[in-house]
């Protein structure tokens, strides 16, 4: 059966009316499968209408065609007394009905003007009994739609509901709608069957289900009120429906082996043919925008020999402009053995004309069992207090006998069935990254642990450290490692930590020779473990492993920041001399000068998404605190062309318009993505010739459309972690991507971009591997203009990050942190992590910009990484961001010297200077400090700008936020 989604429906309806379709595509690779989804299903009872006045006049056609009008077609009423013979349905048995005939287009049907009988922000329930006749093969779509007309703007069409109809069978079509604003004219109509098929309508009702939110506010006071109706199925399947599948009510299944966890019954979504099939409820009008809700479900799976599968709670939202959005709420790995509960939060940024929550996910043929589903306003999590860490002992090694001082392995034990012994000949100096953290330190002993008879990769020396770890301290890991002879392939060596049942990466290195190598890493624990051990592992079985001077010590990150502040004073600031003129020298000498920096020119940007910009609170924080932006998904190929030839640039256009109108520079992320899992299936299925053609088309379409609009492009994302295009099209494709992009838009700087470059935990993307990639591209003629370090990092340690920057800085290309985020359950520790990363970036001369990978809760790629809570409260991490940026503003006070000059040292950017002469006259000027090594002399003409009173905040308090045309 051919299925159409709301998007497809909107496109074909609007095309016939010369309107442009505007649809929102779901994130990542779930987009394409949604294009085959039905938005309603008639296999289960839907929401029961309330007993209120019907909006529809003459709902059962008892008054003939009164108030109804055929839309560019013909219609007549069939009654038992009308002497009209119809070959399909006998009115004496089913009652009167209308026949809509002579239809030439799918959108032609029956309509009624309901403008005077609907109110804005109310929730309305639509119910219609429909059928079809004529040349019908299989199932036919029938849809309910609103036509919204305003004299000064194009006509919009709002989808309400759709059902599948058999010939000669009456079917109930049900749905809901809400209008945030009331247009000048609202027309309800039924449409959908193919041309030539008659549409039969027996009755239509529209009842108001709820009052406007403002009218309901006083009655909705309980924070724990569940907005899902019949959440435990105590009222059967009322208010629930199948999402293109069947739903069934049970008191037990599997011969009584499956019974409800709570209550007496549960529901199953069965006869599922797609992953997205499931059980759903329409919650339109019950959720408010910019308000956080928490969904809780109790679920399990059954059938098709599947023992475990992911069940996902998803929200489908249709905005008034027909833009569809799919919000993943949460997911859980469900089993066929027991019920499991899972929770997740969601937020609507903009207004919604339709909201449906549903459960989906398991493979086709597997039933989704649901015991309950609730949605309530989420409780606000209280701010986490700063952790109290007593006696942190910064720089002190927590391991026992690291130096093997008694020539024994006391304190160590073999992890697995291997043999440990002590040998001589390892380096006597600390590894460089540890040396940068610890400073002057006694030499190492030159002894090392030799692990032999290794039969598994995980075997090596280990030590229990349970009682030595402290919560929320950041630990640095440092060790020299070497592997034995006889290797014929690169070997990964890893310092690992077993924290209860969790594996924690303490740093890795790839070894392909007989030299000693440094491993530098970091970690932190945020809950008390019952058992913790550290072990060194990695080489293939049979290869000896050598470990020398392993140290784990807490780092004093604030001491590091003090060092970086001094460093920034040298590399980011510049000597400036203000030379004043235009005023009598007698009044100028000794005049008071107050210099305040308004804006630092160092780029600090953030990731945004299309749905974010519907939230004015988000936009306000974004515009006030960032000067660059990057789009989360909206420029990626899987978003702009989920199906071949179906292009969607509207989202990117909307976001680019917001940025350009507010002087926000933008990065283009990304033209291609080398990781196969991110590549659309239609691309993966192509042969080499076709793939090469669509790659060239992608470059041409994107770069021509946005020529000169994006300052940067990430050309082929994550080439160190994927090779789809290179495998399919050969090694030269990467170089050709860069060359073609440069030819199409010479103004854009072209970047490589990858992750785990800066943290020492991934041998695939260590700085050395990254440098090899860049040099290889450049040698083949690729115009690589910048190095992108994503910066998704945990428990950052300054010297480790700086070591990576030093190595990459040798290439002489600008380095940007392109996707920076940090994560901690404690907001204060998250703030510390963010401050460390920002100062490391700002304190390195090769780094020219920082992009955060978002800041708003529920719209981050990682949990516990947000800076602003979902309802707009700035948390401790967000406050630290603002504090760091404030520290990047230079201020100076003093007096004009006898030469009419005022020298100071400041960061690059925009400034305002206030001069108060000896005669108490005041003048205000603005100027710019540019990048440079030599002192910048700025001539300031004070003539003609006298102020007798203080007329602006900057003059009174010289606040750096004043816009003075700089």
Long-range contacts (C-beta under 8 A, 24 or more apart in sequence): 1-138, 1-139, 1-164, 3-36, 3-37, 3-38, 3-244, 4-38, 4-141, 4-162, 5-34, 5-35, 5-36, 5-37, 5-38, 5-39, 5-324, 6-39, 6-159, 6-318, 6-322, 6-324, 7-34, 7-35, 7-324, 8-35, 9-143, 9-159, 9-162, 10-157, 10-159, 10-322, 12-106, 13-106, 13-107, 13-145, 13-157, 13-191, 14-157, 14-322, 16-105, 16-107, 17-107, 17-155, 17-157, 19-154, 19-155, 19-156, 19-157, 21-322, 22-321, 22-322, 22-323, 22-650, 23-322, 23-323, 23-324, 23-648, 23-650, 24-319, 24-323, 24-324, 24-325, 24-326, 24-610, 24-611, 24-651, 25-324, 25-639, 25-642, 25-648, 25-651, 26-324, 26-325, 26-326, 27-326, 27-328, 27-632, 27-633, 27-639, 28-633, 28-638, 28-678, 29-638, 29-677, 29-678, 29-680, 29-681, 30-326, 31-638, 31-639, 31-642, 32-642, 32-643, 32-680, 32-681, 32-682, 33-274, 33-275, 33-276, 34-276, 34-326, 35-642, 35-643, 36-274, 37-243, 37-244, 37-274, 37-276, 38-162, 38-164, 38-243, 38-244, 39-159, 39-161, 39-162, 39-316, 39-356, 40-161, 40-162, 40-163, 40-173, 40-174, 40-175, 40-241, 41-163, 41-164, 41-241, 41-242, 41-243, 41-244, 41-245, 42-163, 42-164, 42-171, 42-172, 42-173, 43-241, 43-242, 43-245, 43-246, 43-247, 44-237, 44-240, 44-241, 44-242, 44-246, 44-247, 45-236, 45-237, 45-238, 45-240, 45-241, 46-172, 46-174, 46-175, 46-239, 46-240, 46-241, 46-282, 47-125, 47-174, 47-176, 47-209, 47-229, 47-238, 47-239, 47-281, 47-282, 48-238, 48-239, 49-125, 49-127, 49-205, 49-207, 49-209, 50-125, 50-207, 50-208, 50-209, 51-207, 52-207, 52-208, 53-207, 53-208, 54-205, 54-206, 54-207, 55-114, 55-117, 55-118, 55-124, 55-205, 55-206, 55-207, 55-208, 56-112, 56-114, 56-188, 56-204, 56-205, 56-206, 57-112, 59-203, 59-204, 59-205, 60-95, 60-96, 60-202, 60-203, 61-96, 61-97, 61-98, 61-201, 61-203, 62-96, 65-98, 67-112, 67-113, 68-98, 68-110, 68-111, 68-112, 69-110, 69-111, 69-112, 70-100, 70-108, 70-109, 70-110, 70-111, 71-107, 71-108, 71-109, 71-110, 71-111, 71-189, 71-191, 72-104, 72-105, 72-108, 73-100, 73-101, 73-102, 73-103, 73-104, 73-108, 73-109, 74-100, 74-101, 74-102, 75-99, 75-100, 75-101, 75-110, 76-101, 86-133, 87-133, 88-131, 88-133, 88-167, 88-168, 88-200, 89-131, 89-133, 89-168, 89-170, 89-200, 94-170, 94-202, 95-202, 96-202, 97-131, 97-200, 97-201, 97-202, 98-200, 98-201, 99-133, 99-198, 99-199, 99-200, 100-190, 100-198, 100-199, 100-200, 100-201, 101-198, 103-193, 103-195, 103-196, 103-197, 103-198, 103-199, 104-195, 105-195, 106-191, 106-192, 106-193, 106-194, 106-195, 107-191, 108-191, 108-195, 109-189, 109-190, 109-191, 109-192, 109-199, 110-189, 110-190, 110-199, 110-201, 111-147, 111-187, 111-188, 111-189, 111-190, 112-187, 112-188, 112-189, 112-204, 113-185, 113-186, 113-187, 114-186, 114-187, 114-188, 114-206, 115-182, 115-184, 115-185, 115-186, 115-187, 118-179, 118-182, 118-186, 118-206, 119-182, 119-208, 119-212, 120-179, 120-180, 120-181, 120-182, 120-212, 121-178, 121-179, 121-180, 121-212, 121-213, 121-214, 121-285, 122-178, 122-179, 122-208, 122-209, 122-210, 122-211, 122-212, 122-285, 123-176, 123-177, 123-178, 123-208, 123-209, 123-210, 123-284, 123-285, 123-286, 124-176, 124-177, 124-178, 124-206, 124-207, 124-208, 124-209, 125-174, 125-175, 125-176, 125-206, 125-207, 125-208, 125-209, 126-160, 126-161, 126-173, 126-174, 126-175, 126-176, 126-177, 126-188, 126-204, 126-205, 126-206, 127-172, 127-173, 127-174, 127-204, 127-205, 127-206, 127-207, 128-172, 128-173, 128-174, 128-190, 128-201, 128-203, 128-204, 128-205, 129-170, 129-171, 129-172, 129-173, 129-201, 129-202, 129-203, 129-204, 130-163, 130-165, 130-170, 130-171, 130-173, 130-190, 130-199, 130-200, 130-201, 130-202, 131-165, 131-166, 131-167, 131-168, 131-169, 131-170, 131-171, 131-200, 131-202, 132-165, 132-166, 132-167, 132-193, 132-197, 132-198, 132-199, 132-200, 133-167, 133-168, 133-197, 133-198, 133-200, 134-196, 134-197, 134-198, 135-196, 135-197, 136-166, 136-167, 136-197, 139-164, 139-165, 139-166, 140-164, 140-165, 140-166, 140-167, 140-192, 140-193, 140-194, 140-197, 141-165, 141-192, 141-193, 142-171, 142-173, 142-190, 142-191, 142-192, 142-193, 142-199, 143-173, 143-190, 143-191, 143-192, 144-173, 144-175, 144-188, 144-189, 144-190, 145-188, 145-189, 145-190, 145-191, 146-177, 146-179, 146-186, 146-187, 146-188, 146-189, 147-185, 147-186, 147-187, 147-189, 148-179, 148-183, 148-185, 148-186, 149-183, 149-184, 149-185, 149-186, 149-187, 150-183, 150-184, 150-185, 151-184, 156-183, 156-320, 156-321, 156-322, 157-322, 158-318, 158-320, 158-322, 158-353, 159-318, 159-322, 159-354, 160-354, 162-192, 165-193, 170-202, 175-282, 175-354, 176-209, 176-282, 176-284, 176-285, 176-354, 177-284, 177-353, 177-354, 178-284, 178-285, 178-352, 178-353, 178-354, 179-320, 179-353, 180-320, 180-351, 180-353, 181-320, 209-285, 210-285, 210-286, 213-288, 223-376, 223-377, 223-379, 224-376, 224-377, 225-376, 225-377, 226-374, 226-375, 226-376, 227-283, 227-286, 227-287, 227-293, 227-375, 227-376, 228-281, 228-283, 228-357, 228-373, 228-374, 228-375, 229-281, 231-372, 231-373, 231-374, 232-262, 232-263, 232-265, 232-371, 232-372, 233-263, 233-265, 233-266, 233-267, 233-370, 233-372, 234-263, 234-264, 234-265, 237-267, 239-281, 240-267, 240-279, 240-280, 240-281, 241-279, 241-280, 241-281, 241-282, 242-269, 242-277, 242-278, 242-279, 242-280, 243-269, 243-276, 243-277, 243-278, 243-279, 243-280, 243-358, 243-360, 244-273, 244-274, 244-276, 244-277, 245-269, 245-270, 245-271, 245-272, 245-273, 245-277, 245-278, 246-270, 246-271, 247-279, 250-369, 253-302, 253-369, 254-302, 258-300, 258-302, 258-369, 260-371, 261-298, 261-339, 261-371, 262-298, 262-371, 262-372, 263-371, 263-372, 266-369, 266-370, 266-371, 267-369, 267-370, 268-302, 268-367, 268-368, 268-369, 268-370, 269-359, 269-367, 269-368, 269-370, 270-303, 270-367, 272-362, 272-364, 272-365, 272-366, 272-367, 272-368, 273-364, 273-365, 274-364, 275-360, 275-361, 275-362, 275-363, 275-364, 276-360, 277-360, 277-364, 278-358, 278-359, 278-360, 278-361, 278-368, 279-358, 279-359, 279-368, 279-370, 280-356, 280-357, 280-358, 280-359, 281-356, 281-357, 281-358, 281-373, 282-354, 282-355, 282-356, 283-355, 283-356, 283-357, 283-375, 284-352, 284-353, 284-354, 284-355, 284-356, 285-355, 286-355, 287-348, 287-352, 287-355, 287-375, 288-348, 289-348, 289-349, 289-350, 289-351, 289-352, 289-615, 290-347, 290-348, 290-349, 290-615, 290-617, 290-871, 290-872, 291-347, 291-348, 291-377, 291-871, 292-345, 292-346, 292-347, 292-377, 292-378, 292-857, 292-858, 292-870, 292-871, 293-345, 293-346, 293-347, 293-375, 293-376, 293-377, 293-378, 294-343, 294-344, 294-345, 294-375, 294-376, 294-377, 294-378, 294-379, 295-329, 295-330, 295-343, 295-344, 295-345, 295-346, 295-357, 295-373, 295-374, 295-375, 296-341, 296-342, 296-343, 296-372, 296-373, 296-374, 296-375, 296-376, 297-341, 297-342, 297-343, 297-359, 297-370, 297-372, 297-373, 297-374, 298-339, 298-340, 298-341, 298-370, 298-371, 298-372, 298-373, 299-332, 299-334, 299-339, 299-340, 299-341, 299-342, 299-359, 299-368, 299-369, 299-370, 299-371, 300-334, 300-335, 300-336, 300-337, 300-338, 300-339, 300-340, 300-369, 301-334, 301-335, 301-336, 301-362, 301-366, 301-367, 301-368, 301-369, 302-336, 302-366, 302-367, 302-369, 303-336, 303-365, 303-366, 303-367, 304-363, 304-364, 304-365, 304-366, 304-367, 306-336, 306-362, 306-363, 306-365, 306-366, 307-335, 307-336, 307-337, 308-333, 308-334, 308-335, 308-336, 309-333, 309-334, 309-361, 309-362, 309-363, 309-366, 310-334, 310-361, 310-362, 311-342, 311-359, 311-360, 311-361, 311-362, 311-368, 312-359, 312-360, 312-361, 313-342, 313-344, 313-357, 313-358, 313-359, 313-373, 314-357, 314-358, 314-359, 314-360, 315-346, 315-355, 315-356, 315-357, 316-354, 316-355, 316-356, 316-357, 316-358, 317-348, 317-352, 317-354, 317-355, 318-352, 318-353, 318-354, 318-355, 319-350, 319-351, 319-352, 319-353, 319-614, 320-351, 320-352, 320-353, 325-611, 329-357, 331-361, 334-362, 339-369, 339-371, 345-378, 345-858, 345-870, 346-858, 347-858, 347-870, 347-871, 349-611, 349-612, 349-613, 349-614, 349-615, 349-618, 350-611, 350-614, 350-615, 351-614, 380-869, 380-871, 383-827, 383-875, 383-876, 384-825, 384-826, 384-827, 384-828, 384-876, 385-828, 386-826, 386-828, 387-471, 387-472, 387-826, 387-828, 387-829, 389-470, 389-471, 389-472, 389-473, 392-470, 392-473, 392-554, 392-556, 393-554, 394-553, 394-554, 394-555, 394-556, 394-559, 395-437, 395-438, 395-553, 395-554, 395-555, 395-556, 396-553, 396-554, 397-551, 397-552, 397-553, 398-465, 398-468, 398-469, 398-475, 398-552, 398-553, 398-554, 399-463, 399-465, 399-468, 399-534, 399-550, 399-551, 399-552, 400-463, 402-549, 402-550, 402-551, 403-444, 403-445, 403-447, 403-549, 404-445, 404-447, 404-448, 404-449, 405-445, 405-447, 407-447, 409-449, 409-461, 411-463, 412-449, 412-461, 412-462, 412-463, 413-461, 413-462, 413-463, 414-451, 414-459, 414-460, 414-461, 414-462, 415-458, 415-459, 415-460, 415-461, 415-462, 415-533, 415-535, 415-537, 416-454, 416-455, 416-456, 416-458, 416-459, 416-460, 417-453, 417-455, 417-459, 418-451, 418-452, 418-453, 418-454, 418-455, 418-459, 418-460, 419-451, 419-452, 419-453, 420-449, 420-450, 420-451, 420-461, 421-449, 421-450, 421-452, 422-447, 422-448, 422-449, 422-450, 423-447, 423-448, 423-449, 423-450, 423-546, 424-448, 426-480, 426-482, 426-516, 426-546, 426-548, 426-549, 427-480, 427-516, 427-548, 427-549, 430-478, 430-549, 431-478, 431-479, 431-480, 431-518, 431-519, 431-520, 431-549, 432-518, 432-803, 433-476, 433-478, 433-518, 433-520, 433-760, 433-797, 433-799, 433-800, 433-803, 434-476, 434-478, 434-520, 434-551, 434-799, 436-798, 436-799, 436-802, 436-803, 437-476, 437-478, 437-553, 437-555, 437-560, 437-797, 437-798, 437-799, 438-553, 444-480, 444-548, 444-549, 445-549, 447-548, 448-480, 448-482, 448-546, 448-547, 448-548, 448-549, 449-546, 449-547, 449-548, 450-544, 450-545, 450-546, 451-536, 451-544, 451-545, 451-546, 451-547, 452-544, 454-539, 454-541, 454-542, 454-543, 454-544, 454-545, 455-541, 455-542, 456-541, 457-537, 457-538, 457-539, 457-540, 457-541, 458-496, 458-535, 458-537, 459-537, 459-541, 460-535, 460-536, 460-537, 460-538, 460-545, 460-547, 461-535, 461-536, 461-545, 461-547, 462-533, 462-534, 462-535, 462-536, 463-533, 463-534, 463-535, 464-531, 464-532, 464-533, 465-497, 465-532, 465-533, 465-534, 465-552, 466-529, 466-530, 466-531, 466-532, 466-533, 469-525, 469-529, 469-532, 470-554, 471-525, 471-526, 471-527, 471-528, 472-524, 472-525, 472-526, 472-824, 472-826, 472-829, 473-524, 473-554, 474-522, 474-523, 474-524, 474-554, 474-555, 474-557, 474-795, 474-796, 474-797, 474-832, 475-522, 475-523, 475-524, 475-552, 475-553, 475-554, 475-555, 475-795, 476-520, 476-521, 476-522, 476-551, 476-552, 476-553, 476-554, 476-555, 476-797, 476-799, 476-800, 477-506, 477-507, 477-519, 477-520, 477-521, 477-522, 477-523, 477-550, 477-551, 477-552, 478-518, 478-519, 478-520, 478-549, 478-550, 478-551, 478-552, 478-553, 479-507, 479-518, 479-519, 479-536, 479-547, 479-548, 479-549, 479-550, 479-551, 480-516, 480-517, 480-518, 480-519, 480-547, 480-548, 480-549, 481-509, 481-511, 481-516, 481-517, 481-519, 481-536, 481-545, 481-546, 481-547, 481-548, 482-511, 482-514, 482-515, 482-516, 482-517, 482-545, 482-546, 482-548, 483-511, 483-514, 483-539, 483-543, 483-544, 483-545, 483-546, 484-539, 484-543, 484-544, 484-545, 484-546, 485-514, 486-542, 486-543, 487-511, 487-512, 487-539, 487-540, 487-543, 489-540, 490-763, 491-538, 491-539, 491-540, 491-543, 492-538, 492-539, 492-763, 493-517, 493-519, 493-536, 493-537, 493-538, 493-539, 493-545, 494-519, 494-536, 494-537, 494-538, 495-519, 495-521, 495-534, 495-535, 495-536, 495-550, 496-534, 496-535, 496-536, 496-537, 497-523, 497-532, 497-533, 497-534, 497-535, 498-531, 498-532, 498-533, 498-534, 498-535, 499-525, 499-529, 499-532, 500-529, 500-530, 500-531, 500-532, 505-761, 506-534, 506-552, 506-761, 507-760, 507-761, 508-538, 508-760, 508-761, 508-762, 508-763, 509-763, 509-766, 510-763, 510-766, 511-539, 516-546, 516-548, 519-760, 520-760, 520-797, 520-799, 520-800, 520-803, 521-759, 521-760, 521-761, 521-800, 522-555, 522-759, 522-760, 522-794, 522-795, 522-796, 522-797, 522-800, 523-794, 523-795, 524-794, 524-795, 524-824, 524-829, 526-824, 526-825, 526-826, 526-829, 555-797, 555-798, 557-797, 557-798, 557-832, 557-836, 560-798, 560-799, 560-836, 560-839, 561-835, 561-836, 561-839, 564-798, 564-839, 564-840, 564-842, 564-843, 565-839, 565-843, 565-887, 567-843, 568-839, 568-842, 568-843, 569-905, 571-843, 571-844, 571-845, 572-602, 572-842, 572-843, 572-888, 572-907, 572-908, 573-890, 573-905, 573-906, 573-907, 574-905, 574-906, 574-907, 574-908, 574-929, 574-930, 574-931, 574-932, 574-933, 574-935, 574-936, 575-903, 575-905, 575-934, 575-935, 575-936, 576-903, 576-904, 576-905, 576-906, 576-929, 576-935, 576-936, 576-937, 576-938, 577-901, 577-902, 577-903, 577-935, 577-936, 577-937, 577-938, 578-901, 578-902, 578-903, 578-904, 578-913, 578-927, 578-938, 578-940, 579-900, 579-901, 579-937, 579-938, 579-939, 579-940, 580-896, 580-900, 580-901, 580-902, 580-915, 580-940, 580-942, 581-900, 581-939, 581-940, 581-941, 581-942, 581-943, 582-941, 582-942, 582-943, 582-944, 583-917, 583-923, 583-942, 583-943, 585-900, 586-918, 587-917, 587-918, 587-919, 587-921, 588-896, 588-900, 588-917, 588-918, 588-942, 589-896, 589-897, 589-898, 589-900, 589-918, 590-895, 590-896, 590-918, 591-895, 591-896, 591-915, 591-916, 591-917, 591-918, 592-893, 592-894, 592-895, 592-915, 592-916, 593-892, 593-893, 593-894, 593-895, 593-896, 593-902, 593-913, 593-914, 593-915, 594-892, 594-893, 594-913, 594-914, 594-916, 594-958, 595-890, 595-891, 595-892, 595-893, 595-902, 595-904, 595-906, 595-911, 595-912, 595-913, 596-889, 596-891, 596-911, 596-912, 596-913, 596-914, 596-954, 596-958, 596-959, 596-960, 597-889, 597-890, 597-891, 597-906, 597-907, 597-909, 597-910, 597-911, 597-960, 598-889, 598-909, 598-910, 598-911, 598-912, 598-926, 598-954, 598-960, 598-961, 598-962, 598-963, 598-964, 598-966, 599-627, 599-889, 599-909, 599-910, 599-960, 599-966, 600-885, 600-888, 600-889, 600-907, 600-908, 600-909, 601-907, 601-908, 601-909, 601-910, 601-931, 602-842, 602-849, 602-850, 602-888, 602-907, 602-908, 602-909, 603-627, 603-628, 603-665, 603-816, 603-848, 603-849, 603-850, 603-851, 604-628, 604-849, 604-850, 604-852, 604-885, 605-629, 605-630, 605-664, 605-665, 605-667, 605-849, 605-850, 605-851, 605-852, 606-630, 606-851, 606-852, 606-853, 606-854, 606-855, 607-631, 607-632, 607-819, 607-851, 607-852, 607-853, 607-854, 608-632, 608-655, 608-854, 609-633, 609-634, 609-655, 609-859, 610-634, 610-651, 610-654, 610-655, 611-859, 612-856, 612-859, 613-654, 613-655, 613-658, 615-856, 617-872, 618-856, 618-868, 619-658, 621-855, 621-856, 621-868, 621-872, 621-874, 623-662, 623-664, 625-881, 625-882, 625-885, 626-664, 626-852, 627-663, 627-664, 627-665, 628-664, 628-665, 628-666, 628-667, 628-849, 628-851, 629-655, 629-659, 629-664, 629-665, 629-666, 629-667, 630-666, 630-667, 630-669, 630-818, 630-819, 630-851, 631-655, 631-666, 631-669, 632-853, 632-854, 632-859, 635-668, 635-669, 635-670, 635-702, 636-669, 636-670, 636-673, 636-678, 637-671, 637-672, 637-673, 637-679, 637-680, 637-683, 637-698, 638-673, 638-678, 638-679, 638-680, 640-702, 641-680, 641-698, 642-680, 643-680, 643-682, 644-682, 644-694, 647-701, 649-705, 652-706, 656-706, 656-709, 660-709, 665-711, 666-709, 666-710, 666-711, 667-710, 667-711, 667-712, 667-713, 667-714, 667-818, 667-851, 668-702, 668-706, 668-710, 668-712, 668-713, 668-714, 668-748, 669-713, 669-714, 669-717, 669-753, 669-818, 670-713, 670-714, 670-715, 670-716, 670-717, 670-753, 671-698, 671-699, 671-702, 671-703, 671-713, 671-714, 671-715, 671-716, 671-737, 671-741, 672-698, 672-715, 672-716, 672-717, 672-725, 672-737, 673-716, 673-717, 673-718, 673-722, 674-716, 674-717, 674-718, 674-719, 674-721, 674-722, 674-723, 674-724, 674-725, 674-726, 675-717, 675-718, 675-721, 675-722, 675-724, 676-722, 676-724, 678-722, 679-724, 684-724, 688-728, 688-729, 691-725, 691-728, 691-729, 692-729, 692-733, 695-725, 695-729, 695-733, 695-737, 696-740, 699-737, 699-740, 699-741, 699-744, 700-744, 703-740, 703-741, 703-744, 703-745, 703-748, 704-744, 706-745, 707-744, 707-745, 707-747, 708-745, 708-747, 708-748, 710-745, 710-748, 711-747, 711-748, 711-749, 712-748, 712-749, 712-750, 712-751, 712-786, 712-816, 713-741, 713-745, 713-748, 713-749, 713-750, 713-751, 714-751, 714-752, 714-753, 714-788, 714-818, 715-741, 715-750, 715-751, 715-752, 716-752, 717-753, 717-754, 718-753, 718-754, 718-755, 719-752, 719-754, 719-773, 720-754, 720-764, 720-765, 720-769, 720-770, 720-773, 721-754, 721-755, 721-764, 721-765, 732-780, 734-777, 734-782, 735-777, 735-780, 735-781, 735-782, 738-777, 738-782, 738-783, 738-784, 739-781, 739-782, 739-783, 742-783, 749-785, 749-786, 749-814, 750-782, 750-783, 750-784, 750-785, 750-786, 751-784, 751-785, 751-786, 751-787, 751-788, 751-816, 751-818, 752-777, 752-784, 752-786, 752-787, 752-788, 753-788, 753-790, 753-818, 754-788, 754-789, 754-790, 755-789, 755-790, 755-791, 755-792, 755-819, 756-792, 757-789, 757-790, 757-804, 757-808, 758-789, 758-791, 758-793, 758-800, 758-801, 758-804, 758-805, 759-793, 759-794, 759-796, 759-800, 759-801, 759-804, 760-800, 760-804, 767-803, 767-804, 767-807, 767-808, 768-807, 770-808, 771-807, 771-808, 771-810, 771-811, 774-811, 774-813, 775-811, 784-813, 785-813, 785-814, 786-813, 786-814, 786-815, 786-816, 786-848, 787-811, 787-813, 787-814, 787-815, 787-816, 788-815, 788-816, 788-818, 789-815, 789-816, 789-817, 789-818, 790-817, 790-818, 790-819, 790-820, 790-853, 791-817, 791-818, 791-819, 791-820, 791-821, 791-837, 791-853, 792-819, 792-820, 792-821, 792-853, 792-861, 792-862, 793-820, 793-821, 793-822, 793-833, 793-837, 794-822, 794-823, 794-833, 795-833, 796-822, 796-833, 796-836, 796-837, 796-840, 797-836, 798-836, 798-839, 798-840, 801-836, 801-837, 801-840, 802-840, 802-844, 805-840, 805-844, 805-846, 805-847, 806-844, 808-846, 809-844, 809-845, 809-846, 813-846, 814-846, 814-847, 814-848, 814-849, 815-844, 815-846, 815-847, 815-848, 816-847, 816-848, 816-849, 816-850, 816-851, 817-841, 817-847, 817-849, 817-850, 817-851, 818-851, 819-851, 819-852, 819-853, 820-850, 820-851, 820-852, 820-853, 821-852, 821-853, 821-854, 821-860, 821-861, 821-862, 821-865, 822-865, 822-877, 823-862, 823-863, 823-864, 823-865, 824-864, 825-864, 827-875, 827-876, 827-877, 828-876, 830-864, 830-865, 830-876, 830-877, 831-876, 831-877, 831-879, 831-880, 832-880, 834-867, 834-877, 834-880, 834-881, 834-884, 835-880, 835-884, 838-881, 838-884, 839-884, 842-888, 855-881, 886-960, 889-960, 891-958, 903-935, 910-966, 911-966, 912-954, 912-958, 912-962, 912-964, 912-966, 913-940, 914-954, 914-955, 914-958, 915-940, 915-942, 921-946, 921-947, 921-948, 922-946, 922-947, 922-948, 922-950, 922-955, 923-947, 924-952, 924-954, 924-955, 924-964, 926-964, 926-965, 926-966, 927-966, 928-966
